[in-house]
Amino acid sequence: MNEEYDLNYFLLYKKKYVKIINYLDGIIENLKLDNDCDEDDINWFIKKRNTISDKLEVCLNKIKNLCVHEYVNDEIDIDPERSQSITYCVICEHTL
């Protein structure tokens, strides 16, 4: 990834990488349920998932370094009776 790209570029690719990882996770789970599936097929998809995961990690580091963080405190529901306080950046969603 090139240093000349701006924050918006990395935020866009963060979303793309997360989406790809979610798709690959679904494929891997479906292949594991398929009794006729070859283990090599599953491993191929796992390798691709790991490659995208590595790219996501690089992207997240770029975002963390480029973003002028605007942190806010918020409450998230854990279940209907409990919530938890979190602090996150409204721009890049980095949590403290």
N, C-alpha and C positions, 0 to 999 in steps of 0.2 A: 504494500500500500504506500502510496506516495505522500510525502509530507505536505505537498502543496494543496491537497484537498481540504475543504473547510468542514466545519462541524456538521452541517446539513448533509453532506455526502456520507459521512460515517453514521449519522442517525438513520438515514435511508437504508444503508447496508445492514445495520444492526437489525432492523425490522425484517429485511429479506432473509438474513441468516437464521433468525429465530423461526421464521415461517418454514424454511427448508428443513431445519432440524426437526420441527414438529411433524412435517410430512414423513421424513425418514424414520422417526420414532414409530409412527403408525405403520409404515411398511414393515419395519423390523418386527413389531409385535404380531402383525398378521402372518408373516413368514414363520415365526416361531410356533404359531398355532396350526400351521399347515404341516401335516404329518408327511406329505410327499416332498417337502422342500429340502433342497440340498443345503448342508451346512455352509458350503462355499458361497452360496447366494446370500445367506444371512451375513456372513463375514464381509462380503463385498459392500453391503449397505452400511454395516457398522463402520467400516474403514472410511466410507464417504462421509458419514455422520461425524466421525472424529476429525476429519479434514475441515469440514465446515465449522465445527466447534472451535477448532484452533483459529480459524479466520475470525470468528466472532470474538474470541478473546483479544486478538490484536485490535479489532475494531473498538471494543469496549475500552481498551487502554488509550486509544487515540481520542475517543470521546471524553474520557475522564480528564485528559490533559488539555484538550481544546476548549471545553465548556467553561463558561463563566457561570458557575453554579448559582442557582437561586433556590436555596433550600427552604422548604416549608415543613411544618409539623402537621400530621394528619392522623386520623384514627381509621384502622381497617377492622372489619368484622372477621373474627376467627370462626365463630359460630353464632347462632342467634342470641346467646347469652353473654358472649365475651367479645371484647375488642382489644386491639393493641395499638399503641402509639408508634408511629414511624416518622422518620425524617428523610425526605427525598428531594431531589432536584426536579423542579417543574420542567426544565428544558430537556435533560437527558435521562431522567428517572434514576439516577445514581442514588443509592440509599446509604445512609450513615449508620 
